[in-house]
Amino acid sequence: GDELAVDILKKAACELFALIESVHRRLNLLYPTLVLSGGVLEHDPIVKPLFIQMLNDKLPAIKVIEPLGTAVDGACMIAMQKLHE
């Protein structure tokens, strides 16, 4: 209910969107896909919905998908690859 905190979170969502928009413009991918991960983008009730809405409104070609695992899963996969090199 803190208006200042809500404003900060809304600005964070806008900044995150601006970053994605910039990368999207530079890469010009045919089938852009975005994975949202991290505490804020996975759980925050203000940032995530606002960010998703901006994506849907302004960059509808970007498909948002769920992560296939955690950061720990990724680290374990990298470690296993290193063991087999």
PDB file of N, CA, C and O in Angstrom:
ATOM      1  N   GLY A   1       0.798  -1.197   0.000  1.00  0.00           N
ATOM      2  CA  GLY A   1       0.000   0.000   0.000  1.00  0.00           C
ATOM      3  C   GLY A   1       0.846   1.269   0.000  1.00  0.00           C
ATOM      4  O   GLY A   1       0.293   2.367  -0.062  1.00  0.00           O
ATOM      5  N   ASP A   2       2.155   1.151   0.067  1.00  0.00           N
ATOM      6  CA  ASP A   2       3.051   2.314   0.074  1.00  0.00           C
ATOM      7  C   ASP A   2       3.166   2.866  -1.350  1.00  0.00           C
ATOM      8  O   ASP A   2       3.721   2.211  -2.231  1.00  0.00           O
ATOM      9  N   GLU A   3       2.639   4.069  -1.566  1.00  0.00           N
ATOM     10  CA  GLU A   3       2.605   4.645  -2.908  1.00  0.00           C
ATOM     11  C   GLU A   3       3.997   4.844  -3.501  1.00  0.00           C
ATOM     12  O   GLU A   3       4.193   4.629  -4.697  1.00  0.00           O
ATOM     13  N   LEU A   4       4.954   5.246  -2.689  1.00  0.00           N
ATOM     14  CA  LEU A   4       6.322   5.433  -3.176  1.00  0.00           C
ATOM     15  C   LEU A   4       6.923   4.096  -3.612  1.00  0.00           C
ATOM     16  O   LEU A   4       7.573   4.012  -4.654  1.00  0.00           O
ATOM     17  N   ALA A   5       6.704   3.068  -2.819  1.00  0.00           N
ATOM     18  CA  ALA A   5       7.217   1.739  -3.165  1.00  0.00           C
ATOM     19  C   ALA A   5       6.575   1.230  -4.456  1.00  0.00           C
ATOM     20  O   ALA A   5       7.259   0.657  -5.304  1.00  0.00           O
ATOM     21  N   VAL A   6       5.278   1.435  -4.606  1.00  0.00           N
ATOM     22  CA  VAL A   6       4.575   1.009  -5.824  1.00  0.00           C
ATOM     23  C   VAL A   6       5.129   1.759  -7.027  1.00  0.00           C
ATOM     24  O   VAL A   6       5.323   1.163  -8.087  1.00  0.00           O
ATOM     25  N   ASP A   7       5.388   3.051  -6.882  1.00  0.00           N
ATOM     26  CA  ASP A   7       5.953   3.849  -7.970  1.00  0.00           C
ATOM     27  C   ASP A   7       7.340   3.330  -8.363  1.00  0.00           C
ATOM     28  O   ASP A   7       7.662   3.256  -9.549  1.00  0.00           O
ATOM     29  N   ILE A   8       8.148   2.977  -7.381  1.00  0.00           N
ATOM     30  CA  ILE A   8       9.479   2.425  -7.650  1.00  0.00           C
ATOM     31  C   ILE A   8       9.363   1.114  -8.422  1.00  0.00           C
ATOM     32  O   ILE A   8      10.114   0.890  -9.371  1.00  0.00           O
ATOM     33  N   LEU A   9       8.443   0.254  -8.032  1.00  0.00           N
ATOM     34  CA  LEU A   9       8.253  -1.020  -8.718  1.00  0.00           C
ATOM     35  C   LEU A   9       7.751  -0.820 -10.147  1.00  0.00           C
ATOM     36  O   LEU A   9       8.169  -1.536 -11.057  1.00  0.00           O
ATOM     37  N   LYS A  10       6.866   0.139 -10.346  1.00  0.00           N
ATOM     38  CA  LYS A  10       6.371   0.435 -11.695  1.00  0.00           C
ATOM     39  C   LYS A  10       7.502   0.949 -12.581  1.00  0.00           C
ATOM     40  O   LYS A  10       7.597   0.578 -13.751  1.00  0.00           O
ATOM     41  N   LYS A  11       8.349   1.793 -12.028  1.00  0.00           N
ATOM     42  CA  LYS A  11       9.498   2.293 -12.789  1.00  0.00           C
ATOM     43  C   LYS A  11      10.464   1.154 -13.113  1.00  0.00           C
ATOM     44  O   LYS A  11      11.049   1.124 -14.195  1.00  0.00           O
ATOM     45  N   ALA A  12      10.628   0.231 -12.191  1.00  0.00           N
ATOM     46  CA  ALA A  12      11.493  -0.930 -12.436  1.00  0.00           C
ATOM     47  C   ALA A  12      10.963  -1.749 -13.611  1.00  0.00           C
ATOM     48  O   ALA A  12      11.736  -2.184 -14.464  1.00  0.00           O
ATOM     49  N   ALA A  13       9.654  -1.960 -13.657  1.00  0.00           N
ATOM     50  CA  ALA A  13       9.051  -2.703 -14.764  1.00  0.00           C
ATOM     51  C   ALA A  13       9.293  -1.977 -16.086  1.00  0.00           C
ATOM     52  O   ALA A  13       9.589  -2.610 -17.099  1.00  0.00           O
ATOM     53  N   CYS A  14       9.169  -0.661 -16.075  1.00  0.00           N
ATOM     54  CA  CYS A  14       9.410   0.131 -17.290  1.00  0.00           C
ATOM     55  C   CYS A  14      10.864   0.044 -17.734  1.00  0.00           C
ATOM     56  O   CYS A  14      11.143  -0.049 -18.930  1.00  0.00           O
ATOM     57  N   GLU A  15      11.781   0.073 -16.792  1.00  0.00           N
ATOM     58  CA  GLU A  15      13.207  -0.032 -17.121  1.00  0.00           C
ATOM     59  C   GLU A  15      13.541  -1.413 -17.683  1.00  0.00           C
ATOM     60  O   GLU A  15      14.296  -1.529 -18.648  1.00  0.00           O
ATOM     61  N   LEU A  16      12.982  -2.448 -17.082  1.00  0.00           N
ATOM     62  CA  LEU A  16      13.199  -3.801 -17.598  1.00  0.00           C
ATOM     63  C   LEU A  16      12.652  -3.933 -19.017  1.00  0.00           C
ATOM     64  O   LEU A  16      13.287  -4.534 -19.884  1.00  0.00           O
ATOM     65  N   PHE A  17      11.475  -3.367 -19.241  1.00  0.00           N
ATOM     66  CA  PHE A  17      10.904  -3.407 -20.585  1.00  0.00           C
ATOM     67  C   PHE A  17      11.798  -2.665 -21.572  1.00  0.00           C
ATOM     68  O   PHE A  17      12.017  -3.141 -22.686  1.00  0.00           O
ATOM     69  N   ALA A  18      12.316  -1.504 -21.176  1.00  0.00           N
ATOM     70  CA  ALA A  18      13.191  -0.725 -22.063  1.00  0.00           C
ATOM     71  C   ALA A  18      14.432  -1.534 -22.455  1.00  0.00           C
ATOM     72  O   ALA A  18      14.885  -1.466 -23.598  1.00  0.00           O
ATOM     73  N   LEU A  19      14.977  -2.295 -21.508  1.00  0.00           N
ATOM     74  CA  LEU A  19      16.131  -3.148 -21.815  1.00  0.00           C
ATOM     75  C   LEU A  19      15.766  -4.217 -22.847  1.00  0.00           C
ATOM     76  O   LEU A  19      16.503  -4.441 -23.808  1.00  0.00           O
ATOM     77  N   ILE A  20      14.637  -4.865 -22.640  1.00  0.00           N
ATOM     78  CA  ILE A  20      14.198  -5.909 -23.576  1.00  0.00           C
ATOM     79  C   ILE A  20      13.922  -5.310 -24.946  1.00  0.00           C
ATOM     80  O   ILE A  20      14.280  -5.895 -25.968  1.00  0.00           O
ATOM     81  N   GLU A  21      13.297  -4.163 -24.968  1.00  0.00           N
ATOM     82  CA  GLU A  21      12.991  -3.493 -26.228  1.00  0.00           C
ATOM     83  C   GLU A  21      14.279  -3.170 -26.999  1.00  0.00           C
ATOM     84  O   GLU A  21      14.341  -3.346 -28.216  1.00  0.00           O
ATOM     85  N   SER A  22      15.284  -2.705 -26.293  1.00  0.00           N
ATOM     86  CA  SER A  22      16.562  -2.372 -26.916  1.00  0.00           C
ATOM     87  C   SER A  22      17.241  -3.616 -27.489  1.00  0.00           C
ATOM     88  O   SER A  22      17.719  -3.599 -28.623  1.00  0.00           O
ATOM     89  N   VAL A  23      17.281  -4.683 -26.710  1.00  0.00           N
ATOM     90  CA  VAL A  23      17.901  -5.930 -27.182  1.00  0.00           C
ATOM     91  C   VAL A  23      17.117  -6.496 -28.359  1.00  0.00           C
ATOM     92  O   VAL A  23      17.705  -6.964 -29.334  1.00  0.00           O
ATOM     93  N   HIS A  24      15.808  -6.454 -28.269  1.00  0.00           N
ATOM     94  CA  HIS A  24      14.947  -6.967 -29.342  1.00  0.00           C
ATOM     95  C   HIS A  24      15.224  -6.218 -30.651  1.00  0.00           C
ATOM     96  O   HIS A  24      15.321  -6.833 -31.713  1.00  0.00           O
ATOM     97  N   ARG A  25      15.348  -4.922 -30.571  1.00  0.00           N
ATOM     98  CA  ARG A  25      15.626  -4.102 -31.756  1.00  0.00           C
ATOM     99  C   ARG A  25      16.981  -4.470 -32.375  1.00  0.00           C
ATOM    100  O   ARG A  25      17.107  -4.581 -33.594  1.00  0.00           O
ATOM    101  N   ARG A  26      17.981  -4.655 -31.524  1.00  0.00           N
ATOM    102  CA  ARG A  26      19.335  -4.941 -32.012  1.00  0.00           C
ATOM    103  C   ARG A  26      19.478  -6.347 -32.587  1.00  0.00           C
ATOM    104  O   ARG A  26      20.170  -6.536 -33.587  1.00  0.00           O
ATOM    105  N   LEU A  27      18.840  -7.325 -31.973  1.00  0.00           N
ATOM    106  CA  LEU A  27      18.997  -8.708 -32.426  1.00  0.00           C
ATOM    107  C   LEU A  27      18.108  -9.054 -33.614  1.00  0.00           C
ATOM    108  O   LEU A  27      18.476  -9.873 -34.456  1.00  0.00           O
ATOM    109  N   ASN A  28      16.942  -8.429 -33.679  1.00  0.00           N
ATOM    110  CA  ASN A  28      16.017  -8.656 -34.783  1.00  0.00           C
ATOM    111  C   ASN A  28      15.792 -10.156 -35.036  1.00  0.00           C
ATOM    112  O   ASN A  28      15.935 -10.624 -36.166  1.00  0.00           O
ATOM    113  N   LEU A  29      15.443 -10.894 -33.993  1.00  0.00           N
ATOM    114  CA  LEU A  29      15.225 -12.332 -34.079  1.00  0.00           C
ATOM    115  C   LEU A  29      13.912 -12.652 -34.790  1.00  0.00           C
ATOM    116  O   LEU A  29      12.930 -11.919 -34.669  1.00  0.00           O
ATOM    117  N   LEU A  30      13.912 -13.747 -35.524  1.00  0.00           N
ATOM    118  CA  LEU A  30      12.713 -14.156 -36.234  1.00  0.00           C
ATOM    119  C   LEU A  30      11.623 -14.644 -35.279  1.00  0.00           C
ATOM    120  O   LEU A  30      10.455 -14.285 -35.434  1.00  0.00           O
ATOM    121  N   TYR A  31      12.002 -15.464 -34.290  1.00  0.00           N
ATOM    122  CA  TYR A  31      11.060 -15.984 -33.300  1.00  0.00           C
ATOM    123  C   TYR A  31      11.591 -15.688 -31.896  1.00  0.00           C
ATOM    124  O   TYR A  31      12.112 -16.585 -31.233  1.00  0.00           O
ATOM    125  N   PRO A  32      11.465 -14.444 -31.440  1.00  0.00           N
ATOM    126  CA  PRO A  32      12.028 -14.085 -30.127  1.00  0.00           C
ATOM    127  C   PRO A  32      11.297 -14.769 -28.975  1.00  0.00           C
ATOM    128  O   PRO A  32      10.068 -14.808 -28.920  1.00  0.00           O
ATOM    129  N   THR A  33      12.100 -15.306 -28.061  1.00  0.00           N
ATOM    130  CA  THR A  33      11.572 -15.992 -26.888  1.00  0.00           C
ATOM    131  C   THR A  33      12.254 -15.417 -25.661  1.00  0.00           C
ATOM    132  O   THR A  33      13.460 -15.171 -25.677  1.00  0.00           O
ATOM    133  N   LEU A  34      11.496 -15.204 -24.606  1.00  0.00           N
ATOM    134  CA  LEU A  34      12.017 -14.615 -23.386  1.00  0.00           C
ATOM    135  C   LEU A  34      11.641 -15.480 -22.194  1.00  0.00           C
ATOM    136  O   LEU A  34      10.485 -15.871 -22.036  1.00  0.00           O
ATOM    137  N   VAL A  35      12.625 -15.774 -21.362  1.00  0.00           N
ATOM    138  CA  VAL A  35      12.394 -16.514 -20.125  1.00  0.00           C
ATOM    139  C   VAL A  35      12.475 -15.527 -18.974  1.00  0.00           C
ATOM    140  O   VAL A  35      13.468 -14.812 -18.841  1.00  0.00           O
ATOM    141  N   LEU A  36      11.460 -15.479 -18.153  1.00  0.00           N
ATOM    142  CA  LEU A  36      11.462 -14.611 -16.981  1.00  0.00           C
ATOM    143  C   LEU A  36      11.929 -15.424 -15.784  1.00  0.00           C
ATOM    144  O   LEU A  36      11.318 -16.429 -15.422  1.00  0.00           O
ATOM    145  N   SER A  37      13.017 -14.975 -15.178  1.00  0.00           N
ATOM    146  CA  SER A  37      13.494 -15.669 -13.993  1.00  0.00           C
ATOM    147  C   SER A  37      14.006 -14.661 -12.979  1.00  0.00           C
ATOM    148  O   SER A  37      14.272 -13.505 -13.310  1.00  0.00           O
ATOM    149  N   GLY A  38      14.138 -15.105 -11.763  1.00  0.00           N
ATOM    150  CA  GLY A  38      14.536 -14.216 -10.679  1.00  0.00           C
ATOM    151  C   GLY A  38      13.329 -13.906  -9.818  1.00  0.00           C
ATOM    152  O   GLY A  38      12.189 -13.940 -10.281  1.00  0.00           O
ATOM    153  N   GLY A  39      13.595 -13.608  -8.582  1.00  0.00           N
ATOM    154  CA  GLY A  39      12.531 -13.408  -7.604  1.00  0.00           C
ATOM    155  C   GLY A  39      11.477 -12.398  -8.003  1.00  0.00           C
ATOM    156  O   GLY A  39      10.282 -12.666  -7.881  1.00  0.00           O
ATOM    157  N   VAL A  40      11.902 -11.244  -8.477  1.00  0.00           N
ATOM    158  CA  VAL A  40      10.950 -10.182  -8.816  1.00  0.00           C
ATOM    159  C   VAL A  40      10.078 -10.593  -9.992  1.00  0.00           C
ATOM    160  O   VAL A  40       8.855 -10.471  -9.934  1.00  0.00           O
ATOM    161  N   LEU A  41      10.705 -11.082 -11.063  1.00  0.00           N
ATOM    162  CA  LEU A  41       9.923 -11.445 -12.243  1.00  0.00           C
ATOM    163  C   LEU A  41       9.132 -12.728 -12.070  1.00  0.00           C
ATOM    164  O   LEU A  41       8.204 -12.988 -12.836  1.00  0.00           O
ATOM    165  N   GLU A  42       9.477 -13.521 -11.095  1.00  0.00           N
ATOM    166  CA  GLU A  42       8.716 -14.739 -10.862  1.00  0.00           C
ATOM    167  C   GLU A  42       7.591 -14.541  -9.851  1.00  0.00           C
ATOM    168  O   GLU A  42       6.599 -15.269  -9.887  1.00  0.00           O
ATOM    169  N   HIS A  43       7.732 -13.560  -8.941  1.00  0.00           N
ATOM    170  CA  HIS A  43       6.789 -13.503  -7.823  1.00  0.00           C
ATOM    171  C   HIS A  43       6.154 -12.144  -7.541  1.00  0.00           C
ATOM    172  O   HIS A  43       5.112 -12.089  -6.887  1.00  0.00           O
ATOM    173  N   ASP A  44       6.746 -11.052  -8.010  1.00  0.00           N
ATOM    174  CA  ASP A  44       6.237  -9.744  -7.613  1.00  0.00           C
ATOM    175  C   ASP A  44       4.871  -9.466  -8.246  1.00  0.00           C
ATOM    176  O   ASP A  44       4.724  -9.583  -9.462  1.00  0.00           O
ATOM    177  N   PRO A  45       3.864  -9.097  -7.432  1.00  0.00           N
ATOM    178  CA  PRO A  45       2.516  -8.873  -7.947  1.00  0.00           C
ATOM    179  C   PRO A  45       2.343  -7.552  -8.696  1.00  0.00           C
ATOM    180  O   PRO A  45       1.284  -7.309  -9.275  1.00  0.00           O
ATOM    181  N   ILE A  46       3.355  -6.708  -8.695  1.00  0.00           N
ATOM    182  CA  ILE A  46       3.261  -5.437  -9.421  1.00  0.00           C
ATOM    183  C   ILE A  46       4.138  -5.469 -10.662  1.00  0.00           C
ATOM    184  O   ILE A  46       3.667  -5.168 -11.759  1.00  0.00           O
ATOM    185  N   VAL A  47       5.409  -5.830 -10.503  1.00  0.00           N
ATOM    186  CA  VAL A  47       6.361  -5.765 -11.613  1.00  0.00           C
ATOM    187  C   VAL A  47       6.001  -6.746 -12.729  1.00  0.00           C
ATOM    188  O   VAL A  47       5.900  -6.359 -13.893  1.00  0.00           O
ATOM    189  N   LYS A  48       5.810  -8.006 -12.371  1.00  0.00           N
ATOM    190  CA  LYS A  48       5.579  -9.023 -13.406  1.00  0.00           C
ATOM    191  C   LYS A  48       4.355  -8.728 -14.277  1.00  0.00           C
ATOM    192  O   LYS A  48       4.488  -8.723 -15.501  1.00  0.00           O
ATOM    193  N   PRO A  49       3.173  -8.483 -13.710  1.00  0.00           N
ATOM    194  CA  PRO A  49       2.013  -8.226 -14.569  1.00  0.00           C
ATOM    195  C   PRO A  49       2.181  -6.975 -15.444  1.00  0.00           C
ATOM    196  O   PRO A  49       1.780  -6.971 -16.607  1.00  0.00           O
ATOM    197  N   LEU A  50       2.767  -5.933 -14.887  1.00  0.00           N
ATOM    198  CA  LEU A  50       2.970  -4.710 -15.662  1.00  0.00           C
ATOM    199  C   LEU A  50       3.956  -4.959 -16.798  1.00  0.00           C
ATOM    200  O   LEU A  50       3.730  -4.523 -17.927  1.00  0.00           O
ATOM    201  N   PHE A  51       5.045  -5.658 -16.500  1.00  0.00           N
ATOM    202  CA  PHE A  51       6.047  -5.988 -17.507  1.00  0.00           C
ATOM    203  C   PHE A  51       5.437  -6.845 -18.627  1.00  0.00           C
ATOM    204  O   PHE A  51       5.661  -6.579 -19.808  1.00  0.00           O
ATOM    205  N   ILE A  52       4.672  -7.864 -18.254  1.00  0.00           N
ATOM    206  CA  ILE A  52       4.010  -8.732 -19.238  1.00  0.00           C
ATOM    207  C   ILE A  52       3.043  -7.923 -20.092  1.00  0.00           C
ATOM    208  O   ILE A  52       2.965  -8.124 -21.304  1.00  0.00           O
ATOM    209  N   GLN A  53       2.307  -7.009 -19.467  1.00  0.00           N
ATOM    210  CA  GLN A  53       1.355  -6.184 -20.219  1.00  0.00           C
ATOM    211  C   GLN A  53       2.073  -5.308 -21.237  1.00  0.00           C
ATOM    212  O   GLN A  53       1.612  -5.168 -22.369  1.00  0.00           O
ATOM    213  N   MET A  54       3.207  -4.714 -20.840  1.00  0.00           N
ATOM    214  CA  MET A  54       3.987  -3.899 -21.776  1.00  0.00           C
ATOM    215  C   MET A  54       4.501  -4.748 -22.931  1.00  0.00           C
ATOM    216  O   MET A  54       4.471  -4.314 -24.082  1.00  0.00           O
ATOM    217  N   LEU A  55       4.968  -5.946 -22.632  1.00  0.00           N
ATOM    218  CA  LEU A  55       5.417  -6.843 -23.696  1.00  0.00           C
ATOM    219  C   LEU A  55       4.282  -7.160 -24.659  1.00  0.00           C
ATOM    220  O   LEU A  55       4.452  -7.075 -25.876  1.00  0.00           O
ATOM    221  N   ASN A  56       3.124  -7.526 -24.116  1.00  0.00           N
ATOM    222  CA  ASN A  56       1.979  -7.867 -24.962  1.00  0.00           C
ATOM    223  C   ASN A  56       1.520  -6.690 -25.809  1.00  0.00           C
ATOM    224  O   ASN A  56       1.151  -6.864 -26.970  1.00  0.00           O
ATOM    225  N   ASP A  57       1.541  -5.497 -25.233  1.00  0.00           N
ATOM    226  CA  ASP A  57       1.073  -4.310 -25.948  1.00  0.00           C
ATOM    227  C   ASP A  57       2.060  -3.822 -26.999  1.00  0.00           C
ATOM    228  O   ASP A  57       1.660  -3.440 -28.099  1.00  0.00           O
ATOM    229  N   LYS A  58       3.350  -3.831 -26.665  1.00  0.00           N
ATOM    230  CA  LYS A  58       4.339  -3.178 -27.528  1.00  0.00           C
ATOM    231  C   LYS A  58       5.243  -4.133 -28.301  1.00  0.00           C
ATOM    232  O   LYS A  58       5.780  -3.766 -29.346  1.00  0.00           O
ATOM    233  N   LEU A  59       5.413  -5.344 -27.801  1.00  0.00           N
ATOM    234  CA  LEU A  59       6.261  -6.335 -28.476  1.00  0.00           C
ATOM    235  C   LEU A  59       5.552  -7.693 -28.500  1.00  0.00           C
ATOM    236  O   LEU A  59       6.051  -8.662 -27.929  1.00  0.00           O
ATOM    237  N   PRO A  60       4.396  -7.764 -29.158  1.00  0.00           N
ATOM    238  CA  PRO A  60       3.617  -9.003 -29.113  1.00  0.00           C
ATOM    239  C   PRO A  60       4.298 -10.196 -29.776  1.00  0.00           C
ATOM    240  O   PRO A  60       3.884 -11.334 -29.555  1.00  0.00           O
ATOM    241  N   ALA A  61       5.330  -9.965 -30.582  1.00  0.00           N
ATOM    242  CA  ALA A  61       6.029 -11.073 -31.235  1.00  0.00           C
ATOM    243  C   ALA A  61       6.876 -11.874 -30.253  1.00  0.00           C
ATOM    244  O   ALA A  61       7.235 -13.018 -30.529  1.00  0.00           O
ATOM    245  N   ILE A  62       7.196 -11.276 -29.107  1.00  0.00           N
ATOM    246  CA  ILE A  62       8.034 -11.976 -28.133  1.00  0.00           C
ATOM    247  C   ILE A  62       7.181 -12.968 -27.344  1.00  0.00           C
ATOM    248  O   ILE A  62       6.180 -12.608 -26.724  1.00  0.00           O
ATOM    249  N   LYS A  63       7.610 -14.220 -27.391  1.00  0.00           N
ATOM    250  CA  LYS A  63       6.918 -15.276 -26.650  1.00  0.00           C
ATOM    251  C   LYS A  63       7.595 -15.441 -25.293  1.00  0.00           C
ATOM    252  O   LYS A  63       8.807 -15.648 -25.224  1.00  0.00           O
ATOM    253  N   VAL A  64       6.830 -15.352 -24.230  1.00  0.00           N
ATOM    254  CA  VAL A  64       7.347 -15.534 -22.868  1.00  0.00           C
ATOM    255  C   VAL A  64       7.129 -16.981 -22.467  1.00  0.00           C
ATOM    256  O   VAL A  64       6.019 -17.506 -22.549  1.00  0.00           O
ATOM    257  N   ILE A  65       8.232 -17.629 -22.024  1.00  0.00           N
ATOM    258  CA  ILE A  65       8.133 -19.021 -21.599  1.00  0.00           C
ATOM    259  C   ILE A  65       8.646 -19.163 -20.167  1.00  0.00           C
ATOM    260  O   ILE A  65       9.360 -18.298 -19.658  1.00  0.00           O
ATOM    261  N   GLU A  66       8.275 -20.255 -19.538  1.00  0.00           N
ATOM    262  CA  GLU A  66       8.715 -20.545 -18.175  1.00  0.00           C
ATOM    263  C   GLU A  66      10.139 -21.110 -18.210  1.00  0.00           C
ATOM    264  O   GLU A  66      10.517 -21.771 -19.177  1.00  0.00           O
ATOM    265  N   PRO A  67      10.926 -20.856 -17.167  1.00  0.00           N
ATOM    266  CA  PRO A  67      12.265 -21.449 -17.110  1.00  0.00           C
ATOM    267  C   PRO A  67      12.176 -22.977 -17.066  1.00  0.00           C
ATOM    268  O   PRO A  67      11.237 -23.540 -16.503  1.00  0.00           O
ATOM    269  N   LEU A  68      13.157 -23.627 -17.663  1.00  0.00           N
ATOM    270  CA  LEU A  68      13.180 -25.089 -17.664  1.00  0.00           C
ATOM    271  C   LEU A  68      13.790 -25.652 -16.392  1.00  0.00           C
ATOM    272  O   LEU A  68      13.715 -26.855 -16.143  1.00  0.00           O
ATOM    273  N   GLY A  69      14.394 -24.787 -15.586  1.00  0.00           N
ATOM    274  CA  GLY A  69      15.006 -25.216 -14.340  1.00  0.00           C
ATOM    275  C   GLY A  69      15.440 -23.991 -13.558  1.00  0.00           C
ATOM    276  O   GLY A  69      15.099 -22.858 -13.897  1.00  0.00           O
ATOM    277  N   THR A  70      16.197 -24.242 -12.510  1.00  0.00           N
ATOM    278  CA  THR A  70      16.686 -23.158 -11.659  1.00  0.00           C
ATOM    279  C   THR A  70      18.132 -22.833 -12.025  1.00  0.00           C
ATOM    280  O   THR A  70      18.743 -23.512 -12.850  1.00  0.00           O
ATOM    281  N   ALA A  71      18.662 -21.798 -11.409  1.00  0.00           N
ATOM    282  CA  ALA A  71      20.072 -21.453 -11.600  1.00  0.00           C
ATOM    283  C   ALA A  71      20.965 -22.600 -11.140  1.00  0.00           C
ATOM    284  O   ALA A  71      22.010 -22.853 -11.739  1.00  0.00           O
ATOM    285  N   VAL A  72      20.563 -23.288 -10.089  1.00  0.00           N
ATOM    286  CA  VAL A  72      21.334 -24.435  -9.597  1.00  0.00           C
ATOM    287  C   VAL A  72      21.336 -25.544 -10.652  1.00  0.00           C
ATOM    288  O   VAL A  72      22.368 -26.176 -10.880  1.00  0.00           O
ATOM    289  N   ASP A  73      20.203 -25.783 -11.290  1.00  0.00           N
ATOM    290  CA  ASP A  73      20.136 -26.783 -12.359  1.00  0.00           C
ATOM    291  C   ASP A  73      21.117 -26.442 -13.473  1.00  0.00           C
ATOM    292  O   ASP A  73      21.832 -27.312 -13.970  1.00  0.00           O
ATOM    293  N   GLY A  74      21.146 -25.177 -13.859  1.00  0.00           N
ATOM    294  CA  GLY A  74      22.056 -24.736 -14.909  1.00  0.00           C
ATOM    295  C   GLY A  74      23.509 -24.912 -14.518  1.00  0.00           C
ATOM    296  O   GLY A  74      24.320 -25.350 -15.333  1.00  0.00           O
ATOM    297  N   ALA A  75      23.847 -24.578 -13.288  1.00  0.00           N
ATOM    298  CA  ALA A  75      25.218 -24.742 -12.803  1.00  0.00           C
ATOM    299  C   ALA A  75      25.620 -26.215 -12.816  1.00  0.00           C
ATOM    300  O   ALA A  75      26.751 -26.550 -13.170  1.00  0.00           O
ATOM    301  N   CYS A  76      24.707 -27.081 -12.437  1.00  0.00           N
ATOM    302  CA  CYS A  76      24.993 -28.520 -12.446  1.00  0.00           C
ATOM    303  C   CYS A  76      25.196 -29.024 -13.878  1.00  0.00           C
ATOM    304  O   CYS A  76      26.070 -29.857 -14.118  1.00  0.00           O
ATOM    305  N   MET A  77      24.412 -28.537 -14.815  1.00  0.00           N
ATOM    306  CA  MET A  77      24.570 -28.936 -16.207  1.00  0.00           C
ATOM    307  C   MET A  77      25.938 -28.513 -16.745  1.00  0.00           C
ATOM    308  O   MET A  77      26.607 -29.281 -17.436  1.00  0.00           O
ATOM    309  N   ILE A  78      26.350 -27.275 -16.418  1.00  0.00           N
ATOM    310  CA  ILE A  78      27.656 -26.794 -16.857  1.00  0.00           C
ATOM    311  C   ILE A  78      28.770 -27.638 -16.240  1.00  0.00           C
ATOM    312  O   ILE A  78      29.731 -28.001 -16.919  1.00  0.00           O
ATOM    313  N   ALA A  79      28.638 -27.945 -14.967  1.00  0.00           N
ATOM    314  CA  ALA A  79      29.649 -28.772 -14.287  1.00  0.00           C
ATOM    315  C   ALA A  79      29.750 -30.145 -14.934  1.00  0.00           C
ATOM    316  O   ALA A  79      30.849 -30.662 -15.135  1.00  0.00           O
ATOM    317  N   MET A  80      28.605 -30.735 -15.260  1.00  0.00           N
ATOM    318  CA  MET A  80      28.615 -32.057 -15.900  1.00  0.00           C
ATOM    319  C   MET A  80      29.274 -31.988 -17.280  1.00  0.00           C
ATOM    320  O   MET A  80      30.006 -32.901 -17.659  1.00  0.00           O
ATOM    321  N   GLN A  81      29.023 -30.924 -18.025  1.00  0.00           N
ATOM    322  CA  GLN A  81      29.658 -30.767 -19.336  1.00  0.00           C
ATOM    323  C   GLN A  81      31.158 -30.658 -19.195  1.00  0.00           C
ATOM    324  O   GLN A  81      31.902 -31.239 -19.985  1.00  0.00           O
ATOM    325  N   LYS A  82      31.612 -29.916 -18.191  1.00  0.00           N
ATOM    326  CA  LYS A  82      33.057 -29.748 -17.953  1.00  0.00           C
ATOM    327  C   LYS A  82      33.704 -31.072 -17.604  1.00  0.00           C
ATOM    328  O   LYS A  82      34.843 -31.329 -17.992  1.00  0.00           O
ATOM    329  N   LEU A  83      32.991 -31.913 -16.877  1.00  0.00           N
ATOM    330  CA  LEU A  83      33.529 -33.220 -16.501  1.00  0.00           C
ATOM    331  C   LEU A  83      33.725 -34.119 -17.719  1.00  0.00           C
ATOM    332  O   LEU A  83      34.613 -34.971 -17.731  1.00  0.00           O
ATOM    333  N   HIS A  84      32.893 -33.926 -18.740  1.00  0.00           N
ATOM    334  CA  HIS A  84      32.948 -34.792 -19.912  1.00  0.00           C
ATOM    335  C   HIS A  84      33.798 -34.210 -21.045  1.00  0.00           C
ATOM    336  O   HIS A  84      33.860 -34.789 -22.129  1.00  0.00           O
ATOM    337  N   GLU A  85      34.440 -33.091 -20.807  1.00  0.00           N
ATOM    338  CA  GLU A  85      35.291 -32.489 -21.853  1.00  0.00           C
ATOM    339  C   GLU A  85      36.662 -33.105 -21.849  1.00  0.00           C
ATOM    340  O   GLU A  85      37.511 -32.727 -22.657  1.00  0.00           O
TER     341      GLU A  85
END
